[in-house]
Amino acid sequence: MGLKDFFNIELKCSICGKTLKSGDGLTAHITLPSEKMMPVGRMDRVLSKFADKVYCKKCSE
């Protein structure tokens, strides 16, 4: 695993495994962290690290 792969974080649906891209609708379940551990950054990276479940629009209906 190279350094390039380390920073390549894909956001995928927890049910069907579809890779979510810019403009896709999604539903995410995230446990609110303490103020000290509050995530900051690009939404796709934050959700891939902190979300309990992420669903594409098709699977969330």
C-alpha atoms as a printed R data frame, in Angstrom:
   type eleno elety resid chain resno       x      y      z
1  ATOM     1    CA   MET     A     1   0.000  0.000  0.000
2  ATOM     2    CA   GLY     A     2   1.579  3.224 -1.163
3  ATOM     3    CA   LEU     A     3   1.122  6.712  0.188
4  ATOM     4    CA   LYS     A     4  -1.270  7.491 -2.690
5  ATOM     5    CA   ASP     A     5  -3.604  4.639 -1.605
6  ATOM     6    CA   PHE     A     6  -3.495  5.817  2.025
7  ATOM     7    CA   PHE     A     7  -5.124  9.145  1.150
8  ATOM     8    CA   ASN     A     8  -7.606  7.670 -1.360
9  ATOM     9    CA   ILE     A     9 -10.693  7.254  0.801
10 ATOM    10    CA   GLU     A    10 -13.844  6.139 -1.016
11 ATOM    11    CA   LEU     A    11 -17.242  6.586  0.549
12 ATOM    12    CA   LYS     A    12 -19.321  3.439 -0.067
13 ATOM    13    CA   CYS     A    13 -22.898  2.431  0.696
14 ATOM    14    CA   SER     A    14 -23.050  0.085  3.688
15 ATOM    15    CA   ILE     A    15 -25.675 -2.125  2.004
16 ATOM    16    CA   CYS     A    16 -24.907 -2.384 -1.728
17 ATOM    17    CA   GLY     A    17 -21.271 -1.226 -1.747
18 ATOM    18    CA   LYS     A    18 -21.848  1.478 -4.386
19 ATOM    19    CA   THR     A    19 -19.094  4.102 -4.417
20 ATOM    20    CA   LEU     A    20 -20.701  7.479 -3.698
21 ATOM    21    CA   LYS     A    21 -19.540 10.414 -5.789
22 ATOM    22    CA   SER     A    22 -20.085 14.153 -5.830
23 ATOM    23    CA   GLY     A    23 -23.768 14.960 -6.354
24 ATOM    24    CA   ASP     A    24 -25.084 11.597 -5.086
25 ATOM    25    CA   GLY     A    25 -27.772 11.640 -2.410
26 ATOM    26    CA   LEU     A    26 -26.952  9.800  0.808
27 ATOM    27    CA   THR     A    27 -28.095  9.104  4.339
28 ATOM    28    CA   ALA     A    28 -25.528  8.773  7.123
29 ATOM    29    CA   HIS     A    29 -25.778  7.653 10.745
30 ATOM    30    CA   ILE     A    30 -23.066  9.161 12.885
31 ATOM    31    CA   THR     A    31 -22.543  9.206 16.629
32 ATOM    32    CA   LEU     A    32 -21.941 12.761 17.767
33 ATOM    33    CA   PRO     A    33 -18.404 12.898 19.147
34 ATOM    34    CA   SER     A    34 -17.274 15.043 22.043
35 ATOM    35    CA   GLU     A    35 -16.308 18.633 21.281
36 ATOM    36    CA   LYS     A    36 -12.667 17.664 21.708
37 ATOM    37    CA   MET     A    37 -12.932 14.935 19.022
38 ATOM    38    CA   MET     A    38 -15.191 16.872 16.608
39 ATOM    39    CA   PRO     A    39 -14.240 15.942 13.024
40 ATOM    40    CA   VAL     A    40 -13.165 18.679 10.632
41 ATOM    41    CA   GLY     A    41 -12.401 18.310  6.947
42 ATOM    42    CA   ARG     A    42 -13.862 17.179  3.646
43 ATOM    43    CA   MET     A    43 -17.249 15.583  4.179
44 ATOM    44    CA   ASP     A    44 -16.468 12.336  2.320
45 ATOM    45    CA   ARG     A    45 -13.364 11.755  4.443
46 ATOM    46    CA   VAL     A    46 -15.105 12.684  7.697
47 ATOM    47    CA   LEU     A    47 -18.036 10.350  6.951
48 ATOM    48    CA   SER     A    48 -15.782  7.468  5.918
49 ATOM    49    CA   LYS     A    49 -13.934  7.749  9.242
50 ATOM    50    CA   PHE     A    50 -16.737  8.588 11.677
51 ATOM    51    CA   ALA     A    51 -20.094  7.417 10.232
52 ATOM    52    CA   ASP     A    52 -21.571  4.234 11.653
53 ATOM    53    CA   LYS     A    53 -23.530  3.563  8.439
54 ATOM    54    CA   VAL     A    54 -23.755  5.341  5.065
55 ATOM    55    CA   TYR     A    55 -26.542  4.531  2.605
56 ATOM    56    CA   CYS     A    56 -26.986  5.572 -1.028
57 ATOM    57    CA   LYS     A    57 -30.327  7.145 -1.950
58 ATOM    58    CA   LYS     A    58 -31.668  3.863 -3.403
59 ATOM    59    CA   CYS     A    59 -30.893  1.810 -0.268
60 ATOM    60    CA   SER     A    60 -32.160  4.447  2.180
61 ATOM    61    CA   GLU     A    61 -35.681  4.465  0.703
